[in-house]
């Protein structure tokens, strides 16, 4: 009888230990998942992938502009509007503030045939470069530099229910970016939402 009691006690201890292990494992796993979820919710969407550098140009609104297009694996990320809209795209008003408050300089090849982009200089002397990277029609790059040419494209916010969405479109030969553009310059155009354009991010100061 004593042997039976001893075996019962050993069995009970083993079962209790096993239950404790399972319980603690479940608590740990649940806690890890909840923590990971909270972390994802707190990290801004634009911080995933390659790091984005924002520049304070000294704008009246305090808006910070990215110094380069959004990248993925060090390459410019081209997205259709539906996917690009998940990011913090600039509004048309923010773009107009940039035109009003900043000075722009086009930079080209020595021959003047290749348009590399523009340098935007803010009131505080800081600057960003908007580069001619074109856009993608399926697998074809349109407007990229190719022994001449070059165009700037990137999406801006557009809440209208239309198949075409607003984008900034700048090309040197249109003369819409002279050495000193005025606030009246309008380079906001409608582009088919299925084309893939670069993404230039903004955020509040």
C-alpha positions, 0 to 999 in steps of 0.5 A, spaced: 500 500 500 505 504 501 508 503 494 502 505 491 501 511 495 508 513 493 507 512 486 501 516 486 505 522 489 510 521 484 505 521 478 501 527 481 508 531 482 509 529 474 502 531 472 502 538 476 509 540 473 507 538 466 501 542 467 505 548 470 510 548 464 504 548 459 501 554 463 507 558 463 508 556 456 501 559 454 502 565 458 509 567 455 506 566 448 500 570 449 504 575 452 509 575 446 504 576 441 500 581 445 507 585 445 509 584 438 502 587 436 503 593 440 509 594 438 507 594 430 501 599 432 506 604 435 511 604 430 509 608 424 508 605 417 513 609 414 519 606 418 518 599 416 523 597 411 529 602 409 530 608 414 527 615 411 531 621 413 526 627 414 528 634 413 526 641 417 526 646 411 523 651 416 516 651 413 511 655 416 506 649 417 512 645 421 512 640 415 518 635 415 519 633 408 523 626 406 530 627 403 529 622 398 523 617 395 521 611 399 526 605 398 526 598 399 532 594 399 536 600 397 532 601 390 526 606 389 519 604 391 514 604 385 507 603 387 500 604 384 496 609 388 492 604 392 498 602 395 501 608 396 495 611 399 497 607 406 503 612 407 503 619 409 503 622 402 504 630 402 497 634 400 497 639 394 496 644 400 503 642 403 506 642 396 504 649 394 507 651 401 513 648 398 513 652 392 511 659 396 516 658 401 522 655 398 527 656 392 528 651 387 534 650 382 534 645 377 540 641 376 542 638 369 548 635 365 553 640 362 549 639 355 543 641 358 540 635 355 539 631 361 534 633 367 537 630 374 532 633 378 531 640 382 534 642 389 529 645 394 532 650 399 528 652 405 527 658 409 532 656 414 537 654 409 536 646 409 534 643 402 532 636 399 533 633 392 527 631 388 530 626 383 528 624 376 526 617 377 520 617 372 514 612 373 513 605 372 508 603 366 508 595 368 515 594 367 517 600 363 520 606 366 517 612 363 521 619 364 527 616 367 534 619 365 537 615 359 542 619 355 538 625 356 531 627 358 529 626 366 522 627 369 520 628 377 514 624 379 511 622 386 504 621 388 500 626 393 493 625 397 487 625 393 480 623 396 476 623 389 473 617 387 476 617 380 481 612 376 486 618 375 489 621 382 493 627 383 501 627 382 507 632 382 510 631 375 516 636 373 520 636 367 525 641 365 523 642 358 516 644 360 520 650 363 515 649 369 521 649 374 525 655 372 531 657 376 526 661 381 519 659 380 513 663 383 508 660 387 503 660 381 507 654 378 502 648 377 505 642 376 500 637 379 497 633 374 492 627 374 495 620 373 492 613 372 492 610 379 495 604 376 501 606 374 507 606 379 510 612 382 515 614 387 513 616 394 515 622 397 513 622 405 512 628 409 510 628 417 509 633 422 514 636 426 
